[in-house]
Structure formats: C-alpha cells, structure tokens
Amino acid sequence: MKIYKKAILPRGFSAAAVAAGIKRSQKLDLALFYSGLPAKAAVQFTKNKVQAAPIKINRRYLKQNKEYRAIIVNSGNANCFTGESGLRDAEQTTRVLAKVMGIKKESVLIASTGIIGRRLPLLKIKKAIPLLVKGLSRGGIDKAKIAIRTTDTITKEITAKINIGNRIVTICGVAKGAGMIAPNLATMLCFILTDARITQPALNKALKIAVDNSFNCITVDGCMSTNDTVIALANGASHSNLIETHKHFPLFVQALKIVCLELAKMIIQDAEGATKFIRIKVGQARNFAEAKRVALSIANSNLFKTAAYGENPNFGRVIAAIGSSGIETKEKNLKIKLSPLHKKDINVSVSMKNGKASAVVYTADLTPEYIKINAAYN
C-alpha cells in the first residue's frame, strides 16, 4: 500500500470548480466530481434530526437509482431550514447539471455547506453549471478540493493505492471541516472516489467501518451539523478482481480506513482557532462503546479543552469528565496520564481496568480565536 498526501484522481474520474458568486468573497464555491463510468455509491449522513435539503434529495435518489455519475457541491450556503423552496432548489440544481451532461438527474448526488437558513442563489448556480462542466479534467481536483471549503484554512486530501489481483486500485479522498465538529458525523463533507471493482454490500460495509473509526471519533466543540455527508463512489475502472464482503475485502477496508482517519485528523488539525491537537485514548474498558463514550466525554469538556489551551495540567478536569460519562469505574483502578501541555500535540491516556477494549478520539483545544470566528460567522 502506498499513501500520498495529495488528491490523485482514480481512473475514470474528473473534477472542476468555479466561482459562482455564492460566497461574497467571490472565491471558488461550486465543485463537481464526475465519473465517466456508472458508479456505485455508499453514503453516510448526519444523525441530526434537522437535515438539509441536499440530504433529503440524496436519500430520494438513493432509493430511486443504483448507478451514479456526479456529485455537485456548493460552499457558502447550507440550503438548510429552507423548506420546500430549498428542496426545489436542490433538485433543480441536479436537473440542470444532468441536462447539460446528458445524464439522469437521479444519478447526480448533491451537497451543500455554509450558512443555515438562506436559500441558494439558484440563478447564479444555473449560470455557472455549463462553465463548471466545461472545466472538467483530471487536474480539476486541485480547484475542487478548495471550492468545498468554508472556514477551513487548509485543504484535506489524501490518496491510497493498493494492489488487488495485479491491478492498482486508487482511493482518493477530499474533505472540508474545521468547526461545528461532533461525532455522527461532524460538520464536514467528504468525497471518496475509487476505481475499485466492488459489490454494493461490500462498499456499504467498508464505508460504515471506516467512518465509525474516523469521522465518528473526532470532536471540536460537540456541535453536530445539519449537512454532514460522506459519499463514496466506486466506478470499477481499475478492472481489478471483484471485491466482495469476504474476498479482497480486508485490504480495501484497511486502505479506506487510513484515508478516512487521515482526513479526520486533518479536520482536527485545522479546527477553528485551535493551537493543540489532542489524542485521547481510553483503554481497559468493558467494550469499544464504553471506551469511546469516556473518551468523548473528555474531548467535549470545555473545562478540559480550555485547560489544554492554557497549558494547565489540571487532572480534575479529566477526572470530572470521566465521571460525567456515566460509565462506572472504581477510583482505585483509574489511571490518567497527560503528555506535556506546552507542546502542540498532546496525548491523554486513561486506563479504566474494567476490561480489554479501547478507543481513540481526537479533539482540539478551545481558544478565544474559536469564539471570535463563530461570533462573526454570518
């Protein structure tokens, strides 16, 4: 397996981005990912009960269709809490793109990120779509990965290459996210493109495993978004041996887990206003769920996160967070270790002595800059 810290499109994929005028800054804000071959799709959505229009349209298309060709993404506007008008805007976006490209609208998935409660500037998007399609190329990924960003300061991109049946299979991932980050999923969008030849059950299972061990193990502020989406498209263009839920599956899952975890870590490293990258490992728990619950309780503690920012090794903050998780443990069995807080990378280790399971969660410190960014967001 080879890992590249950049986005390298797999066979059969192209991408593009334009500045459609959705953002006041006139920066790139409309991206397109396209597969020249029909592709299978696996998707994970936010668990938030208020869900944006793009998610509702995607759910509809996932029931109506089995093959997909494109993902269109806008930043600067979440198209959430916009009622029936928002649904029509999202569907019309897919319809216009499909017409220009000569494909079915149900083969177009859609994602939005940005400010909640405002309708999409549909006329601007319609006007920009022909130019977007015209700009499709393999090198277009370099603009597309920028166009999906909101408060991000860096691009999140990675590529894994593996050998299956003497064929090179590529898995490319790009993501956005920096704040309003909490598990299930986070405030993030992620697009994974692969030329693997894989069955639908195997793709669905692989993505769930990868997301559970990555995007569902990060938190910045404990706030869950309305738009979180992870989409994986697999077009089979590598002509590799067929990946099923047993055959060739472990290697594919291993690569996909690396792609998702590295992207998740990049989101934490780019957390709004953050000065620290914090890794919290809880071990010797009864099961993974309990270990993760304790780790998240620490990661979401504002008292602990501000102490990390102030480089104040206050064990009391960690102890209180462990207790508030609701997981029973005996005080005499509890062991806590903190690495030096003056460093940028911080490790927190908790031993429960309740069992053999462990979990790792990633978070960042909470800083005055975070408050400043979010106080003036819209």
C-alpha positions, 0 to 999 in steps of 0.5 A: 500500500502506498499513501500520498498526501495529495488528491490523485484522481482514480481512473475514470474520474474528473473534477472542476470548480468555479466561482459562482458568486455564492460566497461574497468573497467571490472565491471558488464555491461550486465543485463537481466530481464526475465519473465517466463510468456508472458508479456505485455509491455508499453514503453516510449522513448526519444523525441530526434530526434537522437535515438539509435539503441536499440530504433529503434529495440524496436519500430520494435518489438513493432509493430511486437509482443504483448507478451514479455519475456526479456529485455537485457541491456548493460552499457558502450556503447550507440550503438548510431550514429552507423548506420546500423552496430549498428542496426545489432548489436542490433538485433543480440544481441536479436537473440542470447539471444532468441536462447539460451532461446528458445524464439522469438527474437521479444519478447526480448526488448533491451537497451543500455547506455554509450558512443555515437558513438562506436559500441558494442563489439558484440563478447564479448556480444555473449560470455557472453549471455549463462553465463548471462542466466545461472545466472538467479534467483530471487536474480539476481536483486541485480547484475542487478540493478548495471550492468545498471549503468554508472556514477551513484554512487548509485543504484535506486530501489524501490518496491510497493505492493498493494492489488487488489481483495485479491491478492498482486500485486508487482511493482518493479522498477530499474533505472540508471541516474545521468547526461545528465538529461532533461525532455522527458525523461532524460538520464536514463533507467528504468525497471518496472516489475509487476505481475499485471493482466492488459489490454494493454490500461490500462498499456499504460495509467498508464505508460504515467501518471506516467512518465509525473509526474516523469521522465518528471519533473526532470532536471540536466543540460537540456541535453536530451539523445539519449537512454532514455527508460522506459519499463514496463512489466506486466506478470499477475502472481499475478492472481489478478482481471483484471485491466482495464482503469476504474476498479482497475485502480486508485490504480495501477496508484497511486502505479506506480506513487510513484515508478516512482517519487521515482526513479526520485528523486533518479536520482536527488539525485545522479546527477553528482557532485551535493551537493543540491537537489532542489524542485521547485514548481510553483503554481497559474498558468493558467494550469499544462503546464504553471506551469511546463514550469516556473518551468523548466525554473528555474531548467535549469538556470545555473545562478540559479543552480550555485547560489544554489551551492554557497549558494547565495540567489540571487532572480534575478536569479529566477526572470530572469528565470521566465521571460525567460519562456515566460509565462506572469505574472504581477510583482505585483502578483509574489511571490518567496520564497527560503528555506535556501541555506546552507542546502542540500535540498532546496525548491523554491516556486513561486506563479504566481496568474494567476490561480489554477494549479501547478507543481513540478520539481526537479533539482540539483545544478551545481558544478565544480565536474559536469564539471570535470566528463563530461570533462573526460567522454570518 
